[in-house]
Amino acid sequence: MIRHLKKGLLTLSLITGLTSGQTFAQKQLFPEAPGMVSYTYRNQFAQDVPGTLDVLKGLGITDIEFSSLFKQTPDDLRKMCDARGIKCSSYGVSYEDLVNKTDEVGKAALTLGAKYVRISSIPHKGAFTLENAKQAVADFNKYGKLLKDKYGLTFIYHNHGFEFEPYQDGTLYDYLLKNTDPKYVGMELDILWAFFPGQDPAQLLAKYGNRYKALHMKDLKKGVERGSLSGSTPKDNDVTLGTGQIDIPAVIKAARKAGVKHYYIEDESSSALTQVPESIKYLHGLKKD
């Protein structure tokens, strides 16, 4: 009888604990583990790839966007990730490699297990111009189609701030969105590089919806003046999520509505090792309205 009673109490305890956990998760705005951009740990990866992957695993990170292979072959890097239950969902390359080494990029992305190929800049001198945007549109459509048709990959463009030059009743960023083919060109919204030049990342997510496949989540230090279209700000202006100027909850809510699947933390600062755990803690502490 006592044995059955204990068994029943244990079962009830497990059910109650599970229910409590489920209820807590239902109240969280961001219950899942975020992804990570490898650039955040670029210095560590440069010295010790498997050790850095262990650090990410210890933080609960299982989704990564590689911005470099860190002198590894795609196959070796994939094996190291697989051994730790980490999936590479996106592979970042240069504009030049997208255009000149498309097949090499496509094969590497497939080997890594990625769904996306990402670039984060467009070659230009001085201010970004309509001519620069037109060339980017042509290249994005061409190579995005090639990556999709030949490798089943989705090309995504990551904004870097300079694209928000005024144009007609909007910006050249709007021009890029309106003139690229959604079948072959998606977007990755870097929320700092939208906010710093004076845009509202939540409004962009609402405006362009499912064109966005992924986010780079970062926050801009309080006191930093906005409005620059230079595409440049000191890396230490990246601060722990929730301590800067960006309304992170509003961005996440808008991203949910847009159907964004990948939320990568990117912290370029020299304090990333201490800030990243705090950013994860902040995300998990956010509550739904």
N, C-alpha and C positions, 0 to 999 in steps of 0.2 A: 504493500500500500504506500509506504513512505517513498519507495523507489519510484512508483508511478507518479506520486505527487511531485517529487523533485523533477522528474522528467517533464511533467506538465508545466511546472513553474519555469523550467529552463526554456521550454518551447515558447511559453508566453513572453518570457523576457526577450528572446530573440525576435519574436514578432513585433513586440513593442519597440525594441531598439531599431528594427528595420523601418517600422512605420514612422518613428521619430526622425530617423535619418532621411526618409523620403519626404516627410513634411518640411524639414529644414531645407532640403535641396529644392523643393518646389517654391520656397520663399526667396531663394537666391536668384539674383539677376544673372550671375555668371558662375554656375556650379561646376563647370567642367575645367579640366586643366587647360591653360592656354598653350598655344604653340610657341616656338622660339625661332628667331632669325639667327643663323649662325654668326652673323657679323657682330652680334652682341658679345660673343665669346671668341672673337677673332684672334686675340693675343694668346688665349689659352689653347685654341685649336692649332695654332701655328707651332706650338711646342709639344702638345700631347693630345692627339685626336681621340684615342680610346678613353683616356682619363677624363677629358672634357665631356664626352658622351656619358660617362658615368655620373658626372656632376649634374648634367641635365636630367638624367634618369632619377637621380636622388631628389630633384625638385618636382618630380612627377610629370616631367615633359615627355610626351610621346609623339609629338608632331613637330617637325623641323623644316625650315626653309633654308637650304644651303645657298650661300652667296659665293662659295668657293669650294673646291675639292680639297684644299689644304694639302696639296702634293700627294694625294691618294688617288688610286684608280677608282672609277665609279663602282666597280665590282667589289673592291676591298672596303670601300666606305659603306656600301650597302650591307655587306656581311657584318660589319661592326654595329651598324644600326639594328639589323635584324636580331643580333645576339642580345640586344638590350630592349627589344620591343619598341624601338623608335622608328617611326615612318617618315621618310622624306616625302612631303606632299608637293613641294615646289622647289625648282632649281633656278637660281638667279644667274644670269650671264650678262655680258656686255652687249651693247648695241652692235658693235663690230662683229662679235661672234655670232649673234643672231643672223646677221646678213651674210657673213663670209664663211661660217662654219655650221650652217644650219643642220646638216646631217649629223655631224659630230655632236652637236648640242642635243638633237633629238634622241640619238642612241644613248648618250650619257644619262639623259633624263629618264628614259625607260629603264635603264639598268638600276638607277637609284630608286625607282618605284614611284617617281613623281607624276602628278597629274598636270602640273603647270610648269611652263617655262616663263620666267619673269625677267624683264629688264627695268632699270630704275633711272634711266636718263636718256636724253636725246641730244646728239651732238649739235652744238650751236656756239656762235661767238657773240658776245655781248647779249643784248636782250633777245629773247625768244621771239621769232617772227612767224608770220603767216607762211612764208616759204618753208621754214623749218617744220612747221606743223603739217603742211601738205606732203613733204617728203616722208615724214613719220607715218602719216596715214597710208601712203602707198606701200611703205615697207611693212607696216603692221599687218595690213590686209594680205599682202603677198606671202609673207613668211608665217603669219598666223594660219593661213590656209594650208600651207605646206606642212606645218607641224601637225595640224589636225588630220589632214588627209593621209599623210604618210605614217604618222606615229601615234595618232589618237590623242595628242596632247593639246592643251588649251594655252594659248599665249596670253599673258597678262602684263599690263603696263602699270608700273608703280610711279606715281607722281612725285616730283621733287621740288615743287614750289614755283619754278620759273614759268610753268605752263599757264599761269593765271594772268598773263598779259591781257589787257582789255581788247576785245574784238567784237564789233557790231554791238549787239545788246547783251553780250556775255563776255566770255574769255576764250583764249585759244585752247584751254582745256575743254571747254564745251565743244569747240570745233573738233577736237580729237574724238570725243565721244560720239558726236553726231555723224561723223564721216567714216568711222571704222565699222566694219561688219560685225555685229554681235555674235555671228556664228563662229568667227575666227579670232576675235579680239575681246578679251575681258579686261577688267581693271582690278588693281590692288590699291586700296586707299591707304596712303600713309597719312594718318590723321594730323601729325605735327606739320608735315609738309603741305597740308591744306590750310591748317589754322594759322601758321606763321605768316604766310603771304596775305592773310586777311579773310579767308573763306571760313565757312561753317561746315565742318565735316559731316555733322548730322544732316544738314540740309542737302549736301551732295548725295548722301546715301538715299535720302528720300526722293531726290530728283531722278537719280539714275538707277535706283533699285538693283535688279539682278545683274546689271553689268558688273557689279562688284563681286568678286569671288573670294577676296581675302582682305584683311586689314593688317597694317603695321600699327600696333598700339604703343604710343609713346606720349609723353607729356612735356609741355614747354614751361621752363622755369618762370616763376612769377617775376614781373618787372621787366621782362624782355619785350621790347617794342615790336609790334606786329606791322605788317604791310610791305615787307621787303620781298621783291621778286628775284632776288639774287640766287635762290636755291642753296644758300649757305648760312649757317649759324654755328657758333662754337659747339662742339660735341657735348661739352659739359652743361649746355642748356637743356639737355635731356635729363629729366628728373623722375623720381618714383611716381608711378601712376597715382593720380588723386591728389598730388601735392602741387601741381602746376596750374596752368590757366585753362586747360581744356575740360569741358564738361563730359567726362568719361561715361557716366551712366546714360546720358542722352545719346552719345555715339553708339553705345552697345545696343540700346533699344532700337535705334534706327537701323543698325546693321542686322539685327534679328528680323525686322520687318522686310529688309531687302533680301534676306535669304543667304547672307554671308556664312560660309562654312568654316573658314580658317581665320583664327585670331592670333596673330603672332606678336609676341612682345619683341620690340627692338629697342635696346638701350645702348646708344653709342658712347655714353659717357665713360670717364675713367673710374666712376663709382659703380659700374654695372654689377659687379659681384655682390655688393651689399644692397643695391637698389632692386635687383630682380626679385629676390625673395619677398621683399616688402611690397612690390607691385603685385605679385601673385596673391599675397595675403589680402591686399586691398581688393582685388577682383573678387575673391571668394567671400569678402565681407559685404559686398553690395547686395542690397535687398530690392526686391520688386516693390513697386508702389502698391 
